[in-house]
């Protein structure tokens, strides 16, 4: 994992801006940083890189990395680089390093832009092809690694973080108030529904996209991979076995590193499956890191300890502190160049910090299992819709009533026939946004919508979560929290072969006997401990705002209500009323967190 930045255009970039940008990039790459300045006719090209050494720690793999007329700066990992390297050797290619960077660049030299279709990994990279007179940018299938753009009259800037672009360009950026309002009222799931970012001038390269810019500054952008849902005829045993085989393969190649890995462990089946497979299938000496919220709605201590005791592994457990919350939040927002998207990723930063302090450089997490094989409570309702004409519908319904209903808090989702009666209903997603909109001094309304990927209501919902709602948010926050502490993050469920297989499994197999993620649970049977594997309750990696701050303290209220640009948008009296509300419902707790983040972000970017 590293940091990249750069420029292509007609302007000359001052050296002081280059070196200031490299300084800002040190968190992403503390081991080495450098740049290269190229000229192609009257076009100037800059490529900046900061390196966090993970594979082939030798300086021979430092970047920018050049082979003949091609130079690369690369952030991420190509996990199948070992296999790709053998194919390239068979084609007569020789190598001077053991790095995946060289494999990537040699793949481009041999196969051109289409090389990315063969990569299994996470990446954002820039290659200047002096022979082809173009800059080639690419971002991985699931947008695990960030890549931002800034277009100007004289050229294009790019970078892993907004601050890199701001520094290198020397340009003042304008806060996108519409995006602030979207965040406040509709919450984190609305942030990737449009192409907006928190700054008007900044664009984000979409998932699975290539961008090509020539020396005339013509830009071509296209998607090289499109997700889809196409069921295959298979038995339940074939579904379990196929998922297990591909999950094992994904974890195996994501254990490749020349530094030790840490594992983020919650009380859920997703992370427990990964750490158990790593330990028991691949004999990896796992070390786990967990965070505990004393709020019993989110406390997963019992399940976490069940996995730790089962594996006998090294472990670190952190309890959420209430001290220094506001200064810490201010630092995180400044580093993120944006509000922190969810409470989860405020507390996640404690994990990243602990992993770094314990000298680990890679963190493995269970991101995206829900979006592959179900897991959220509304997935059960959508699944009942899909099964409405199935001969065993009554059993699916009874299983939900007996095993799931007692855990569901959302008022809408307690109706098992919600989507059978109203398949287009999505009012549970932007919950209470009609109330929150009355907190504003200006009108804001943006209705929920979904992208159309397939005819299956359940799978279309999951694909929207994966590419436009939950997962882009998680990956954005995970990347920045990890990089703030010079940690690489890896997500084994975000594997293209695993995705393709998961989205070929018939819907009926996803939920059985009242268990979401049935295929994953069965795939991990005999490897993961039974307490976690058979726990139907989903608490999620979350916390209440009351776990972060004491809202009854005068200094807390004074901080929240202190003047600032936020009160040009939000009615102060509504926040005062909210602070007096106890207990605070979950959706209102989220709104208060959004408000606090928006307030700090506006103060920092006034």
HURA-V805861 format. One record per residue. N is the residue number from 1. BURIAL is # if it has 16 or more other C-alpha atoms within 10 Angstrom, else .. Layout:
N/BURIAL
N/BURIAL
This chain:
1/#
2/#
3/#
4/#
5/#
6/#
7/#
8/#
9/#
10/#
11/.
12/.
13/#
14/.
15/.
16/.
17/#
18/#
19/#
20/.
21/#
22/#
23/.
24/#
25/#
26/#
27/#
28/#
29/#
30/#
31/#
32/#
33/#
34/.
35/#
36/#
37/.
38/.
39/.
40/.
41/.
42/.
43/#
44/#
45/#
46/#
47/#
48/#
49/#
50/#
51/#
52/#
53/#
54/#
55/#
56/#
57/#
58/.
59/.
60/.
61/#
62/#
63/#
64/#
65/#
66/.
67/.
68/.
69/.
70/#
71/#
72/#
73/#
74/#
75/#
76/#
77/#
78/#
79/#
80/#
81/#
82/.
83/.
84/#
85/#
86/.
87/.
88/#
89/.
90/.
91/.
92/.
93/.
94/.
95/.
96/.
97/.
98/#
99/#
100/#
101/#
102/#
103/#
104/#
105/#
106/#
107/#
108/#
109/#
110/.
111/.
112/.
113/#
114/.
115/.
116/#
117/.
118/.
119/#
120/#
121/#
122/#
123/#
124/#
125/#
126/#
127/#
128/#
129/#
130/#
131/.
132/.
133/#
134/#
135/#
136/#
137/#
138/#
139/#
140/#
141/#
142/#
143/#
144/#
145/#
146/#
147/#
148/#
149/#
150/#
151/.
152/.
153/.
154/.
155/#
156/#
157/#
158/#
159/#
160/#
161/#
162/#
163/#
164/#
165/#
166/#
167/#
168/#
169/#
170/.
171/.
172/.
173/#
174/.
175/#
176/.
177/.
178/.
179/#
180/#
181/#
182/#
183/#
184/#
185/#
186/#
187/#
188/#
189/#
190/#
191/#
192/#
193/#
194/.
195/.
196/#
197/#
198/#
199/#
200/.
201/#
202/#
203/#
204/#
205/#
206/#
207/#
208/#
209/#
210/#
211/#
212/#
213/#
214/#
215/#
216/.
217/#
218/.
219/.
220/.
221/.
222/.
223/.
224/#
225/.
226/.
227/#
228/.
229/#
230/.
231/.
232/.
233/.
234/.
235/.
236/.
237/.
238/.
239/#
240/#
241/#
242/#
243/#
244/#
245/.
246/#
247/#
248/#
249/.
250/#
251/#
252/#
253/#
254/#
255/#
256/#
257/#
258/.
259/.
260/#
261/#
262/#
263/#
264/#
265/#
266/#
267/#
268/#
269/#
270/#
271/#
272/#
273/#
274/#
275/#
276/#
277/#
278/#
279/#
280/.
281/.
282/.
283/.
284/#
285/.
286/#
287/#
288/#
289/#
290/#
291/#
292/#
293/#
294/.
295/.
296/.
297/.
298/#
299/#
300/#
301/#
302/.
303/#
304/#
305/#
306/#
307/#
308/#
309/.
310/.
311/#
312/.
313/.
314/.
315/#
316/#
317/#
318/.
319/.
320/#
321/.
322/.
323/.
324/.
325/.
326/#
327/.
328/.
329/#
330/#
331/.
332/#
333/#
334/#
335/#
336/#
337/#
338/#
339/#
340/#
341/#
342/#
343/#
344/#
345/#
346/#
347/#
348/#
349/#
350/#
351/#
352/#
353/#
354/#
355/#
356/#
357/.
358/.
359/.
360/#
361/#
362/#
363/#
364/#
365/#
366/#
367/#
368/#
369/#
370/#
371/#
372/#
373/#
374/#
375/#
376/#
377/#
378/#
379/#
380/#
381/#
382/#
383/#
384/#
385/#
386/#
387/#
388/#
389/.
390/.
391/.
392/.
393/.
394/.
395/.
396/#
397/#
398/.
399/#
400/#
401/.
402/.
403/.
404/#
405/#
406/.
407/.
408/#
409/.
410/.
411/.
412/#
413/#
414/#
415/.
416/#
417/#
418/#
419/#
420/#
421/.
422/.
423/.
424/.
425/.
426/#
427/.
428/.
429/#
430/#
431/#
432/.
433/#
434/.
435/.
436/#
437/#
438/.
439/#
440/#
441/.
442/.
443/.
444/.
445/.
446/.
447/.
448/.
449/.
450/.
451/.
452/.
453/#
454/.
455/.
456/#
457/#
458/#
459/#
460/#
461/#
462/#
463/#
464/#
465/#
466/#
467/#
468/#
469/#
470/#
471/#
472/#
473/#
474/#
475/#
476/#
477/#
478/#
479/#
480/#
481/#
482/#
483/#
484/#
485/#
486/#
487/#
488/#
489/#
490/#
491/#
492/#
493/#
494/#
495/#
496/#
497/#
498/#
499/#
500/#
501/#
502/#
503/#
504/#
505/#
506/#
507/#
508/.
509/#
510/#
511/#
512/.
513/.
514/#
515/#
516/#
517/#
518/#
519/#
520/#
521/#
522/#
523/#
524/#
525/.
526/.
527/#
528/#
529/#
530/.
531/.
532/#
533/#
534/.
535/.
536/#
537/#
538/#
539/#
540/#
541/#
542/#
543/#
544/#
545/#
546/.
547/#
548/#
549/#
550/.
551/#
552/.
553/.
554/.
555/.
556/#
557/#
558/.
559/.
560/#
561/#
562/.
563/.
564/.
565/.
566/#
567/#
568/.
569/#
570/#
571/.
572/#
573/.
574/.
575/#
576/.
577/.
578/.
579/#
580/.
581/.
582/.
583/.
584/#
585/.
586/.
587/#
588/#
589/#
590/#
591/#
592/#
593/#
594/#
595/#
596/#
597/#
598/#
599/#
600/#
601/#
602/#
603/.
604/.
605/.
606/.
